[in-house]
Amino acid sequence: MRQVTSLPVGVGFGISQPEQAAWIAGFADAVIIGSAIARQVEDGGADAAPARVAGFLGTVRQAMRAAAPARAG
């Protein structure tokens, strides 16, 4: 993709685990997570959905930050 465009590259197919997001972040400018977030909303009651989504995204963020030094080096 980088050979044909100077636009940022985002990847968002099949990313459902924090480890997958960390790996994709190693070569993409954006990691797009849709269905996994929708599953977090659907699993359980609506009142707890924001906390479930926040917890899931927290684990994704941690995985991406942990992988960042490996990508930079």
PDB file of N, H, CA, C and O in Angstrom:
ATOM      1  N   MET A   1       0.816  -1.194   0.000  1.00  0.00           N
ATOM      2  CA  MET A   1       0.000   0.000   0.000  1.00  0.00           C
ATOM      3  C   MET A   1       0.861   1.260   0.000  1.00  0.00           C
ATOM      4  O   MET A   1       0.539   2.237  -0.675  1.00  0.00           O
ATOM      5  N   ARG A   2       1.926   1.235   0.736  1.00  0.00           N
ATOM      6  H   ARG A   2       2.188   0.441   1.285  1.00  0.00           H
ATOM      7  CA  ARG A   2       2.764   2.429   0.853  1.00  0.00           C
ATOM      8  C   ARG A   2       3.418   2.801  -0.476  1.00  0.00           C
ATOM      9  O   ARG A   2       3.818   3.949  -0.667  1.00  0.00           O
ATOM     10  N   GLN A   3       3.529   1.856  -1.382  1.00  0.00           N
ATOM     11  H   GLN A   3       3.205   0.923  -1.227  1.00  0.00           H
ATOM     12  CA  GLN A   3       4.112   2.131  -2.688  1.00  0.00           C
ATOM     13  C   GLN A   3       3.151   2.866  -3.610  1.00  0.00           C
ATOM     14  O   GLN A   3       3.576   3.489  -4.583  1.00  0.00           O
ATOM     15  N   VAL A   4       1.856   2.796  -3.310  1.00  0.00           N
ATOM     16  H   VAL A   4       1.511   2.290  -2.519  1.00  0.00           H
ATOM     17  CA  VAL A   4       0.871   3.415  -4.203  1.00  0.00           C
ATOM     18  C   VAL A   4       0.157   4.622  -3.611  1.00  0.00           C
ATOM     19  O   VAL A   4      -0.603   5.290  -4.311  1.00  0.00           O
ATOM     20  N   THR A   5       0.389   4.912  -2.333  1.00  0.00           N
ATOM     21  H   THR A   5       1.007   4.369  -1.764  1.00  0.00           H
ATOM     22  CA  THR A   5      -0.266   6.069  -1.733  1.00  0.00           C
ATOM     23  C   THR A   5       0.575   6.633  -0.591  1.00  0.00           C
ATOM     24  O   THR A   5       1.330   5.919   0.069  1.00  0.00           O
ATOM     25  N   SER A   6       0.418   7.918  -0.387  1.00  0.00           N
ATOM     26  H   SER A   6      -0.195   8.498  -0.923  1.00  0.00           H
ATOM     27  CA  SER A   6       1.073   8.546   0.765  1.00  0.00           C
ATOM     28  C   SER A   6       0.079   8.736   1.914  1.00  0.00           C
ATOM     29  O   SER A   6       0.423   9.284   2.961  1.00  0.00           O
ATOM     30  N   LEU A   7      -1.151   8.278   1.703  1.00  0.00           N
ATOM     31  H   LEU A   7      -1.430   7.833   0.852  1.00  0.00           H
ATOM     32  CA  LEU A   7      -2.173   8.376   2.740  1.00  0.00           C
ATOM     33  C   LEU A   7      -1.883   7.392   3.872  1.00  0.00           C
ATOM     34  O   LEU A   7      -1.207   6.387   3.656  1.00  0.00           O
ATOM     35  N   PRO A   8      -2.381   7.668   5.064  1.00  0.00           N
ATOM     36  CA  PRO A   8      -2.227   6.708   6.165  1.00  0.00           C
ATOM     37  C   PRO A   8      -2.907   5.377   5.822  1.00  0.00           C
ATOM     38  O   PRO A   8      -3.923   5.343   5.126  1.00  0.00           O
ATOM     39  N   VAL A   9      -2.338   4.311   6.314  1.00  0.00           N
ATOM     40  H   VAL A   9      -1.513   4.339   6.879  1.00  0.00           H
ATOM     41  CA  VAL A   9      -2.870   2.973   6.056  1.00  0.00           C
ATOM     42  C   VAL A   9      -3.506   2.445   7.334  1.00  0.00           C
ATOM     43  O   VAL A   9      -2.862   2.384   8.381  1.00  0.00           O
ATOM     44  N   GLY A  10      -4.777   2.065   7.239  1.00  0.00           N
ATOM     45  H   GLY A  10      -5.301   2.114   6.389  1.00  0.00           H
ATOM     46  CA  GLY A  10      -5.484   1.465   8.365  1.00  0.00           C
ATOM     47  C   GLY A  10      -5.881   0.041   8.025  1.00  0.00           C
ATOM     48  O   GLY A  10      -6.259  -0.254   6.891  1.00  0.00           O
ATOM     49  N   VAL A  11      -5.795  -0.835   9.007  1.00  0.00           N
ATOM     50  H   VAL A  11      -5.488  -0.595   9.928  1.00  0.00           H
ATOM     51  CA  VAL A  11      -6.158  -2.231   8.814  1.00  0.00           C
ATOM     52  C   VAL A  11      -7.236  -2.577   9.829  1.00  0.00           C
ATOM     53  O   VAL A  11      -7.121  -2.246  11.009  1.00  0.00           O
ATOM     54  N   GLY A  12      -8.286  -3.246   9.361  1.00  0.00           N
ATOM     55  H   GLY A  12      -8.380  -3.514   8.402  1.00  0.00           H
ATOM     56  CA  GLY A  12      -9.360  -3.536  10.281  1.00  0.00           C
ATOM     57  C   GLY A  12     -10.175  -4.760   9.959  1.00  0.00           C
ATOM     58  O   GLY A  12     -11.380  -4.770  10.212  1.00  0.00           O
ATOM     59  N   PHE A  13      -9.574  -5.780   9.418  1.00  0.00           N
ATOM     60  H   PHE A  13      -8.595  -5.772   9.213  1.00  0.00           H
ATOM     61  CA  PHE A  13     -10.315  -7.008   9.142  1.00  0.00           C
ATOM     62  C   PHE A  13      -9.883  -8.090  10.099  1.00  0.00           C
ATOM     63  O   PHE A  13      -8.714  -8.474  10.116  1.00  0.00           O
ATOM     64  N   GLY A  14     -10.808  -8.590  10.897  1.00  0.00           N
ATOM     65  H   GLY A  14     -11.758  -8.279  10.883  1.00  0.00           H
ATOM     66  CA  GLY A  14     -10.540  -9.725  11.753  1.00  0.00           C
ATOM     67  C   GLY A  14      -9.730  -9.444  13.004  1.00  0.00           C
ATOM     68  O   GLY A  14      -9.183 -10.371  13.601  1.00  0.00           O
ATOM     69  N   ILE A  15      -9.641  -8.203  13.411  1.00  0.00           N
ATOM     70  H   ILE A  15     -10.085  -7.449  12.926  1.00  0.00           H
ATOM     71  CA  ILE A  15      -8.877  -7.886  14.611  1.00  0.00           C
ATOM     72  C   ILE A  15      -9.810  -8.006  15.812  1.00  0.00           C
ATOM     73  O   ILE A  15     -10.718  -7.197  16.000  1.00  0.00           O
ATOM     74  N   SER A  16      -9.562  -9.032  16.615  1.00  0.00           N
ATOM     75  H   SER A  16      -8.823  -9.689  16.462  1.00  0.00           H
ATOM     76  CA  SER A  16     -10.435  -9.261  17.764  1.00  0.00           C
ATOM     77  C   SER A  16      -9.658  -9.477  19.062  1.00  0.00           C
ATOM     78  O   SER A  16     -10.254  -9.553  20.137  1.00  0.00           O
ATOM     79  N   GLN A  17      -8.354  -9.575  18.967  1.00  0.00           N
ATOM     80  H   GLN A  17      -7.870  -9.513  18.094  1.00  0.00           H
ATOM     81  CA  GLN A  17      -7.519  -9.822  20.142  1.00  0.00           C
ATOM     82  C   GLN A  17      -6.474  -8.719  20.280  1.00  0.00           C
ATOM     83  O   GLN A  17      -5.987  -8.199  19.276  1.00  0.00           O
ATOM     84  N   PRO A  18      -6.125  -8.359  21.509  1.00  0.00           N
ATOM     85  CA  PRO A  18      -5.103  -7.332  21.714  1.00  0.00           C
ATOM     86  C   PRO A  18      -3.785  -7.649  21.004  1.00  0.00           C
ATOM     87  O   PRO A  18      -3.132  -6.743  20.487  1.00  0.00           O
ATOM     88  N   GLU A  19      -3.392  -8.912  20.974  1.00  0.00           N
ATOM     89  H   GLU A  19      -3.923  -9.648  21.394  1.00  0.00           H
ATOM     90  CA  GLU A  19      -2.144  -9.296  20.329  1.00  0.00           C
ATOM     91  C   GLU A  19      -2.184  -9.024  18.832  1.00  0.00           C
ATOM     92  O   GLU A  19      -1.175  -8.643  18.239  1.00  0.00           O
ATOM     93  N   GLN A  20      -3.342  -9.218  18.225  1.00  0.00           N
ATOM     94  H   GLN A  20      -4.162  -9.528  18.707  1.00  0.00           H
ATOM     95  CA  GLN A  20      -3.495  -8.943  16.799  1.00  0.00           C
ATOM     96  C   GLN A  20      -3.363  -7.445  16.538  1.00  0.00           C
ATOM     97  O   GLN A  20      -2.725  -7.034  15.569  1.00  0.00           O
ATOM     98  N   ALA A  21      -3.959  -6.640  17.395  1.00  0.00           N
ATOM     99  H   ALA A  21      -4.476  -6.975  18.182  1.00  0.00           H
ATOM    100  CA  ALA A  21      -3.870  -5.186  17.238  1.00  0.00           C
ATOM    101  C   ALA A  21      -2.426  -4.721  17.366  1.00  0.00           C
ATOM    102  O   ALA A  21      -1.981  -3.853  16.616  1.00  0.00           O
ATOM    103  N   ALA A  22      -1.703  -5.293  18.306  1.00  0.00           N
ATOM    104  H   ALA A  22      -2.064  -5.998  18.915  1.00  0.00           H
ATOM    105  CA  ALA A  22      -0.297  -4.918  18.499  1.00  0.00           C
ATOM    106  C   ALA A  22       0.525  -5.282  17.268  1.00  0.00           C
ATOM    107  O   ALA A  22       1.373  -4.499  16.840  1.00  0.00           O
ATOM    108  N   TRP A  23       0.289  -6.442  16.703  1.00  0.00           N
ATOM    109  H   TRP A  23      -0.399  -7.078  17.050  1.00  0.00           H
ATOM    110  CA  TRP A  23       1.028  -6.867  15.513  1.00  0.00           C
ATOM    111  C   TRP A  23       0.732  -5.942  14.333  1.00  0.00           C
ATOM    112  O   TRP A  23       1.648  -5.495  13.642  1.00  0.00           O
ATOM    113  N   ILE A  24      -0.547  -5.660  14.108  1.00  0.00           N
ATOM    114  H   ILE A  24      -1.290  -6.023  14.669  1.00  0.00           H
ATOM    115  CA  ILE A  24      -0.948  -4.796  12.989  1.00  0.00           C
ATOM    116  C   ILE A  24      -0.367  -3.398  13.161  1.00  0.00           C
ATOM    117  O   ILE A  24       0.049  -2.777  12.183  1.00  0.00           O
ATOM    118  N   ALA A  25      -0.335  -2.906  14.375  1.00  0.00           N
ATOM    119  H   ALA A  25      -0.673  -3.411  15.170  1.00  0.00           H
ATOM    120  CA  ALA A  25       0.206  -1.567  14.624  1.00  0.00           C
ATOM    121  C   ALA A  25       1.674  -1.470  14.236  1.00  0.00           C
ATOM    122  O   ALA A  25       2.200  -0.370  14.069  1.00  0.00           O
ATOM    123  N   GLY A  26       2.335  -2.604  14.094  1.00  0.00           N
ATOM    124  H   GLY A  26       1.908  -3.498  14.230  1.00  0.00           H
ATOM    125  CA  GLY A  26       3.729  -2.609  13.685  1.00  0.00           C
ATOM    126  C   GLY A  26       3.947  -2.170  12.249  1.00  0.00           C
ATOM    127  O   GLY A  26       5.055  -1.774  11.888  1.00  0.00           O
ATOM    128  N   PHE A  27       2.903  -2.234  11.415  1.00  0.00           N
ATOM    129  H   PHE A  27       2.003  -2.556  11.708  1.00  0.00           H
ATOM    130  CA  PHE A  27       3.080  -1.833  10.023  1.00  0.00           C
ATOM    131  C   PHE A  27       1.965  -0.934   9.492  1.00  0.00           C
ATOM    132  O   PHE A  27       2.077  -0.418   8.380  1.00  0.00           O
ATOM    133  N   ALA A  28       0.907  -0.737  10.250  1.00  0.00           N
ATOM    134  H   ALA A  28       0.816  -1.156  11.153  1.00  0.00           H
ATOM    135  CA  ALA A  28      -0.186   0.127   9.818  1.00  0.00           C
ATOM    136  C   ALA A  28      -0.209   1.399  10.650  1.00  0.00           C
ATOM    137  O   ALA A  28       0.293   1.432  11.774  1.00  0.00           O
ATOM    138  N   ASP A  29      -0.795   2.439  10.085  1.00  0.00           N
ATOM    139  H   ASP A  29      -1.203   2.412   9.172  1.00  0.00           H
ATOM    140  CA  ASP A  29      -0.932   3.710  10.803  1.00  0.00           C
ATOM    141  C   ASP A  29      -2.136   3.703  11.741  1.00  0.00           C
ATOM    142  O   ASP A  29      -2.191   4.468  12.703  1.00  0.00           O
ATOM    143  N   ALA A  30      -3.095   2.832  11.448  1.00  0.00           N
ATOM    144  H   ALA A  30      -3.050   2.211  10.666  1.00  0.00           H
ATOM    145  CA  ALA A  30      -4.298   2.761  12.267  1.00  0.00           C
ATOM    146  C   ALA A  30      -4.748   1.314  12.396  1.00  0.00           C
ATOM    147  O   ALA A  30      -4.623   0.525  11.459  1.00  0.00           O
ATOM    148  N   VAL A  31      -5.266   0.979  13.557  1.00  0.00           N
ATOM    149  H   VAL A  31      -5.367   1.619  14.318  1.00  0.00           H
ATOM    150  CA  VAL A  31      -5.849  -0.331  13.817  1.00  0.00           C
ATOM    151  C   VAL A  31      -7.337  -0.098  14.032  1.00  0.00           C
ATOM    152  O   VAL A  31      -7.732   0.646  14.930  1.00  0.00           O
ATOM    153  N   ILE A  32      -8.153  -0.731  13.213  1.00  0.00           N
ATOM    154  H   ILE A  32      -7.831  -1.336  12.484  1.00  0.00           H
ATOM    155  CA  ILE A  32      -9.593  -0.512  13.250  1.00  0.00           C
ATOM    156  C   ILE A  32     -10.251  -1.753  13.850  1.00  0.00           C
ATOM    157  O   ILE A  32     -10.124  -2.857  13.320  1.00  0.00           O
ATOM    158  N   ILE A  33     -10.949  -1.553  14.954  1.00  0.00           N
ATOM    159  H   ILE A  33     -11.052  -0.657  15.384  1.00  0.00           H
ATOM    160  CA  ILE A  33     -11.612  -2.666  15.628  1.00  0.00           C
ATOM    161  C   ILE A  33     -13.102  -2.354  15.675  1.00  0.00           C
ATOM    162  O   ILE A  33     -13.523  -1.402  16.331  1.00  0.00           O
ATOM    163  N   GLY A  34     -13.897  -3.158  14.977  1.00  0.00           N
ATOM    164  H   GLY A  34     -13.555  -3.931  14.444  1.00  0.00           H
ATOM    165  CA  GLY A  34     -15.328  -2.911  14.931  1.00  0.00           C
ATOM    166  C   GLY A  34     -16.138  -4.029  15.547  1.00  0.00           C
ATOM    167  O   GLY A  34     -16.813  -3.830  16.557  1.00  0.00           O
ATOM    168  N   SER A  35     -16.074  -5.203  14.947  1.00  0.00           N
ATOM    169  H   SER A  35     -15.526  -5.365  14.126  1.00  0.00           H
ATOM    170  CA  SER A  35     -16.906  -6.324  15.390  1.00  0.00           C
ATOM    171  C   SER A  35     -16.594  -6.740  16.814  1.00  0.00           C
ATOM    172  O   SER A  35     -17.502  -7.106  17.560  1.00  0.00           O
ATOM    173  N   ALA A  36     -15.332  -6.692  17.209  1.00  0.00           N
ATOM    174  H   ALA A  36     -14.594  -6.394  16.604  1.00  0.00           H
ATOM    175  CA  ALA A  36     -14.976  -7.081  18.581  1.00  0.00           C
ATOM    176  C   ALA A  36     -15.584  -6.121  19.594  1.00  0.00           C
ATOM    177  O   ALA A  36     -15.972  -6.533  20.687  1.00  0.00           O
ATOM    178  N   ILE A  37     -15.666  -4.850  19.238  1.00  0.00           N
ATOM    179  H   ILE A  37     -15.351  -4.515  18.350  1.00  0.00           H
ATOM    180  CA  ILE A  37     -16.305  -3.884  20.136  1.00  0.00           C
ATOM    181  C   ILE A  37     -17.809  -4.135  20.168  1.00  0.00           C
ATOM    182  O   ILE A  37     -18.429  -4.066  21.230  1.00  0.00           O
ATOM    183  N   ALA A  38     -18.393  -4.423  19.017  1.00  0.00           N
ATOM    184  H   ALA A  38     -17.890  -4.479  18.155  1.00  0.00           H
ATOM    185  CA  ALA A  38     -19.827  -4.722  18.976  1.00  0.00           C
ATOM    186  C   ALA A  38     -20.149  -5.929  19.841  1.00  0.00           C
ATOM    187  O   ALA A  38     -21.174  -5.947  20.523  1.00  0.00           O
ATOM    188  N   ARG A  39     -19.275  -6.948  19.821  1.00  0.00           N
ATOM    189  H   ARG A  39     -18.443  -6.934  19.267  1.00  0.00           H
ATOM    190  CA  ARG A  39     -19.491  -8.131  20.677  1.00  0.00           C
ATOM    191  C   ARG A  39     -19.435  -7.745  22.154  1.00  0.00           C
ATOM    192  O   ARG A  39     -20.204  -8.270  22.959  1.00  0.00           O
ATOM    193  N   GLN A  40     -18.546  -6.845  22.511  1.00  0.00           N
ATOM    194  H   GLN A  40     -17.921  -6.418  21.857  1.00  0.00           H
ATOM    195  CA  GLN A  40     -18.457  -6.396  23.900  1.00  0.00           C
ATOM    196  C   GLN A  40     -19.770  -5.722  24.320  1.00  0.00           C
ATOM    197  O   GLN A  40     -20.227  -5.900  25.449  1.00  0.00           O
ATOM    198  N   VAL A  41     -20.360  -4.965  23.429  1.00  0.00           N
ATOM    199  H   VAL A  41     -19.989  -4.820  22.512  1.00  0.00           H
ATOM    200  CA  VAL A  41     -21.624  -4.286  23.719  1.00  0.00           C
ATOM    201  C   VAL A  41     -22.744  -5.309  23.854  1.00  0.00           C
ATOM    202  O   VAL A  41     -23.590  -5.196  24.742  1.00  0.00           O
ATOM    203  N   GLU A  42     -22.748  -6.304  22.976  1.00  0.00           N
ATOM    204  H   GLU A  42     -22.061  -6.395  22.256  1.00  0.00           H
ATOM    205  CA  GLU A  42     -23.821  -7.296  22.968  1.00  0.00           C
ATOM    206  C   GLU A  42     -23.745  -8.282  24.125  1.00  0.00           C
ATOM    207  O   GLU A  42     -24.774  -8.807  24.549  1.00  0.00           O
ATOM    208  N   ASP A  43     -22.548  -8.544  24.646  1.00  0.00           N
ATOM    209  H   ASP A  43     -21.712  -8.117  24.302  1.00  0.00           H
ATOM    210  CA  ASP A  43     -22.361  -9.536  25.709  1.00  0.00           C
ATOM    211  C   ASP A  43     -22.774  -8.953  27.056  1.00  0.00           C
ATOM    212  O   ASP A  43     -22.030  -8.179  27.658  1.00  0.00           O
ATOM    213  N   GLY A  44     -23.943  -9.319  27.516  1.00  0.00           N
ATOM    214  H   GLY A  44     -24.547  -9.948  27.026  1.00  0.00           H
ATOM    215  CA  GLY A  44     -24.382  -8.849  28.826  1.00  0.00           C
ATOM    216  C   GLY A  44     -25.313  -7.658  28.717  1.00  0.00           C
ATOM    217  O   GLY A  44     -25.773  -7.297  27.633  1.00  0.00           O
ATOM    218  N   GLY A  45     -25.574  -7.069  29.846  1.00  0.00           N
ATOM    219  H   GLY A  45     -25.200  -7.362  30.727  1.00  0.00           H
ATOM    220  CA  GLY A  45     -26.531  -5.972  29.931  1.00  0.00           C
ATOM    221  C   GLY A  45     -25.988  -4.659  29.378  1.00  0.00           C
ATOM    222  O   GLY A  45     -24.779  -4.432  29.335  1.00  0.00           O
ATOM    223  N   ALA A  46     -26.897  -3.819  28.966  1.00  0.00           N
ATOM    224  H   ALA A  46     -27.879  -4.003  29.000  1.00  0.00           H
ATOM    225  CA  ALA A  46     -26.539  -2.531  28.384  1.00  0.00           C
ATOM    226  C   ALA A  46     -25.847  -1.624  29.397  1.00  0.00           C
ATOM    227  O   ALA A  46     -24.965  -0.846  29.032  1.00  0.00           O
ATOM    228  N   ASP A  47     -26.238  -1.720  30.655  1.00  0.00           N
ATOM    229  H   ASP A  47     -26.954  -2.352  30.951  1.00  0.00           H
ATOM    230  CA  ASP A  47     -25.640  -0.841  31.671  1.00  0.00           C
ATOM    231  C   ASP A  47     -24.148  -1.086  31.837  1.00  0.00           C
ATOM    232  O   ASP A  47     -23.397  -0.156  32.132  1.00  0.00           O
ATOM    233  N   ALA A  48     -23.713  -2.319  31.653  1.00  0.00           N
ATOM    234  H   ALA A  48     -24.323  -3.075  31.414  1.00  0.00           H
ATOM    235  CA  ALA A  48     -22.305  -2.660  31.834  1.00  0.00           C
ATOM    236  C   ALA A  48     -21.492  -2.561  30.540  1.00  0.00           C
ATOM    237  O   ALA A  48     -20.272  -2.723  30.566  1.00  0.00           O
ATOM    238  N   ALA A  49     -22.156  -2.296  29.409  1.00  0.00           N
ATOM    239  H   ALA A  49     -23.147  -2.165  29.388  1.00  0.00           H
ATOM    240  CA  ALA A  49     -21.463  -2.258  28.118  1.00  0.00           C
ATOM    241  C   ALA A  49     -20.323  -1.242  28.081  1.00  0.00           C
ATOM    242  O   ALA A  49     -19.244  -1.587  27.598  1.00  0.00           O
ATOM    243  N   PRO A  50     -20.500  -0.013  28.560  1.00  0.00           N
ATOM    244  CA  PRO A  50     -19.377   0.934  28.508  1.00  0.00           C
ATOM    245  C   PRO A  50     -18.142   0.435  29.263  1.00  0.00           C
ATOM    246  O   PRO A  50     -17.017   0.622  28.799  1.00  0.00           O
ATOM    247  N   ALA A  51     -18.339  -0.182  30.394  1.00  0.00           N
ATOM    248  H   ALA A  51     -19.253  -0.334  30.770  1.00  0.00           H
ATOM    249  CA  ALA A  51     -17.213  -0.693  31.166  1.00  0.00           C
ATOM    250  C   ALA A  51     -16.542  -1.860  30.446  1.00  0.00           C
ATOM    251  O   ALA A  51     -15.316  -1.975  30.463  1.00  0.00           O
ATOM    252  N   ARG A  52     -17.345  -2.739  29.805  1.00  0.00           N
ATOM    253  H   ARG A  52     -18.341  -2.646  29.792  1.00  0.00           H
ATOM    254  CA  ARG A  52     -16.768  -3.855  29.055  1.00  0.00           C
ATOM    255  C   ARG A  52     -15.935  -3.348  27.888  1.00  0.00           C
ATOM    256  O   ARG A  52     -14.826  -3.829  27.656  1.00  0.00           O
ATOM    257  N   VAL A  53     -16.468  -2.374  27.149  1.00  0.00           N
ATOM    258  H   VAL A  53     -17.369  -1.983  27.337  1.00  0.00           H
ATOM    259  CA  VAL A  53     -15.737  -1.815  26.011  1.00  0.00           C
ATOM    260  C   VAL A  53     -14.460  -1.136  26.493  1.00  0.00           C
ATOM    261  O   VAL A  53     -13.398  -1.320  25.900  1.00  0.00           O
ATOM    262  N   ALA A  54     -14.555  -0.366  27.547  1.00  0.00           N
ATOM    263  H   ALA A  54     -15.418  -0.217  28.030  1.00  0.00           H
ATOM    264  CA  ALA A  54     -13.373   0.317  28.092  1.00  0.00           C
ATOM    265  C   ALA A  54     -12.318  -0.684  28.539  1.00  0.00           C
ATOM    266  O   ALA A  54     -11.128  -0.482  28.295  1.00  0.00           O
ATOM    267  N   GLY A  55     -12.738  -1.749  29.185  1.00  0.00           N
ATOM    268  H   GLY A  55     -13.704  -1.913  29.383  1.00  0.00           H
ATOM    269  CA  GLY A  55     -11.798  -2.772  29.620  1.00  0.00           C
ATOM    270  C   GLY A  55     -11.121  -3.458  28.442  1.00  0.00           C
ATOM    271  O   GLY A  55      -9.911  -3.680  28.460  1.00  0.00           O
ATOM    272  N   PHE A  56     -11.899  -3.791  27.423  1.00  0.00           N
ATOM    273  H   PHE A  56     -12.882  -3.610  27.409  1.00  0.00           H
ATOM    274  CA  PHE A  56     -11.349  -4.424  26.226  1.00  0.00           C
ATOM    275  C   PHE A  56     -10.351  -3.494  25.546  1.00  0.00           C
ATOM    276  O   PHE A  56      -9.250  -3.915  25.195  1.00  0.00           O
ATOM    277  N   LEU A  57     -10.727  -2.245  25.362  1.00  0.00           N
ATOM    278  H   LEU A  57     -11.622  -1.903  25.647  1.00  0.00           H
ATOM    279  CA  LEU A  57      -9.823  -1.301  24.699  1.00  0.00           C
ATOM    280  C   LEU A  57      -8.589  -1.020  25.547  1.00  0.00           C
ATOM    281  O   LEU A  57      -7.522  -0.725  25.010  1.00  0.00           O
ATOM    282  N   GLY A  58      -8.724  -1.107  26.855  1.00  0.00           N
ATOM    283  H   GLY A  58      -9.591  -1.346  27.292  1.00  0.00           H
ATOM    284  CA  GLY A  58      -7.561  -0.965  27.727  1.00  0.00           C
ATOM    285  C   GLY A  58      -6.543  -2.065  27.475  1.00  0.00           C
ATOM    286  O   GLY A  58      -5.340  -1.807  27.457  1.00  0.00           O
ATOM    287  N   THR A  59      -7.023  -3.304  27.279  1.00  0.00           N
ATOM    288  H   THR A  59      -8.000  -3.514  27.295  1.00  0.00           H
ATOM    289  CA  THR A  59      -6.101  -4.401  27.005  1.00  0.00           C
ATOM    290  C   THR A  59      -5.466  -4.245  25.623  1.00  0.00           C
ATOM    291  O   THR A  59      -4.301  -4.590  25.426  1.00  0.00           O
ATOM    292  N   VAL A  60      -6.231  -3.731  24.682  1.00  0.00           N
ATOM    293  H   VAL A  60      -7.177  -3.452  24.842  1.00  0.00           H
ATOM    294  CA  VAL A  60      -5.682  -3.473  23.341  1.00  0.00           C
ATOM    295  C   VAL A  60      -4.590  -2.410  23.429  1.00  0.00           C
ATOM    296  O   VAL A  60      -3.511  -2.570  22.858  1.00  0.00           O
ATOM    297  N   ARG A  61      -4.872  -1.346  24.132  1.00  0.00           N
ATOM    298  H   ARG A  61      -5.748  -1.216  24.595  1.00  0.00           H
ATOM    299  CA  ARG A  61      -3.902  -0.251  24.293  1.00  0.00           C
ATOM    300  C   ARG A  61      -2.623  -0.758  24.970  1.00  0.00           C
ATOM    301  O   ARG A  61      -1.520  -0.418  24.542  1.00  0.00           O
ATOM    302  N   GLN A  62      -2.766  -1.561  26.013  1.00  0.00           N
ATOM    303  H   GLN A  62      -3.663  -1.838  26.360  1.00  0.00           H
ATOM    304  CA  GLN A  62      -1.594  -2.119  26.707  1.00  0.00           C
ATOM    305  C   GLN A  62      -0.746  -2.969  25.766  1.00  0.00           C
ATOM    306  O   GLN A  62       0.481  -2.863  25.761  1.00  0.00           O
ATOM    307  N   ALA A  63      -1.395  -3.802  24.980  1.00  0.00           N
ATOM    308  H   ALA A  63      -2.391  -3.889  24.984  1.00  0.00           H
ATOM    309  CA  ALA A  63      -0.667  -4.668  24.050  1.00  0.00           C
ATOM    310  C   ALA A  63       0.072  -3.843  23.009  1.00  0.00           C
ATOM    311  O   ALA A  63       1.211  -4.154  22.661  1.00  0.00           O
ATOM    312  N   MET A  64      -0.567  -2.800  22.514  1.00  0.00           N
ATOM    313  H   MET A  64      -1.492  -2.547  22.796  1.00  0.00           H
ATOM    314  CA  MET A  64       0.068  -1.960  21.504  1.00  0.00           C
ATOM    315  C   MET A  64       1.241  -1.182  22.100  1.00  0.00           C
ATOM    316  O   MET A  64       2.281  -1.037  21.457  1.00  0.00           O
ATOM    317  N   ARG A  65       1.080  -0.688  23.310  1.00  0.00           N
ATOM    318  H   ARG A  65       0.235  -0.805  23.832  1.00  0.00           H
ATOM    319  CA  ARG A  65       2.181   0.032  23.957  1.00  0.00           C
ATOM    320  C   ARG A  65       3.347  -0.908  24.258  1.00  0.00           C
ATOM    321  O   ARG A  65       4.507  -0.523  24.116  1.00  0.00           O
ATOM    322  N   ALA A  66       3.047  -2.131  24.671  1.00  0.00           N
ATOM    323  H   ALA A  66       2.104  -2.445  24.787  1.00  0.00           H
ATOM    324  CA  ALA A  66       4.105  -3.101  24.965  1.00  0.00           C
ATOM    325  C   ALA A  66       4.887  -3.457  23.706  1.00  0.00           C
ATOM    326  O   ALA A  66       6.087  -3.724  23.773  1.00  0.00           O
ATOM    327  N   ALA A  67       4.220  -3.462  22.571  1.00  0.00           N
ATOM    328  H   ALA A  67       3.245  -3.245  22.517  1.00  0.00           H
ATOM    329  CA  ALA A  67       4.874  -3.809  21.308  1.00  0.00           C
ATOM    330  C   ALA A  67       5.605  -2.615  20.703  1.00  0.00           C
ATOM    331  O   ALA A  67       6.448  -2.800  19.826  1.00  0.00           O
ATOM    332  N   ALA A  68       5.307  -1.406  21.145  1.00  0.00           N
ATOM    333  H   ALA A  68       4.623  -1.255  21.858  1.00  0.00           H
ATOM    334  CA  ALA A  68       5.882  -0.206  20.534  1.00  0.00           C
ATOM    335  C   ALA A  68       7.405  -0.189  20.563  1.00  0.00           C
ATOM    336  O   ALA A  68       8.002   0.148  19.540  1.00  0.00           O
ATOM    337  N   PRO A  69       8.089  -0.534  21.683  1.00  0.00           N
ATOM    338  CA  PRO A  69       9.561  -0.523  21.671  1.00  0.00           C
ATOM    339  C   PRO A  69      10.143  -1.495  20.639  1.00  0.00           C
ATOM    340  O   PRO A  69      11.175  -1.212  20.031  1.00  0.00           O
ATOM    341  N   ALA A  70       9.493  -2.615  20.446  1.00  0.00           N
ATOM    342  H   ALA A  70       8.654  -2.845  20.939  1.00  0.00           H
ATOM    343  CA  ALA A  70       9.980  -3.588  19.471  1.00  0.00           C
ATOM    344  C   ALA A  70       9.859  -3.019  18.057  1.00  0.00           C
ATOM    345  O   ALA A  70      10.726  -3.262  17.218  1.00  0.00           O
ATOM    346  N   ARG A  71       8.799  -2.271  17.787  1.00  0.00           N
ATOM    347  H   ARG A  71       8.094  -2.074  18.469  1.00  0.00           H
ATOM    348  CA  ARG A  71       8.620  -1.681  16.466  1.00  0.00           C
ATOM    349  C   ARG A  71       9.612  -0.571  16.220  1.00  0.00           C
ATOM    350  O   ARG A  71      10.115  -0.422  15.106  1.00  0.00           O
ATOM    351  N   ALA A  72       9.903   0.218  17.251  1.00  0.00           N
ATOM    352  H   ALA A  72       9.494   0.097  18.156  1.00  0.00           H
ATOM    353  CA  ALA A  72      10.794   1.369  17.093  1.00  0.00           C
ATOM    354  C   ALA A  72      12.236   0.928  16.887  1.00  0.00           C
ATOM    355  O   ALA A  72      13.001   1.612  16.207  1.00  0.00           O
ATOM    356  N   GLY A  73      12.613  -0.200  17.462  1.00  0.00           N
ATOM    357  H   GLY A  73      11.992  -0.756  18.014  1.00  0.00           H
ATOM    358  CA  GLY A  73      13.998  -0.641  17.432  1.00  0.00           C
ATOM    359  C   GLY A  73      14.355  -1.476  16.297  1.00  0.00           C
ATOM    360  O   GLY A  73      15.504  -1.901  16.180  1.00  0.00           O
TER     361      GLY A  73
END
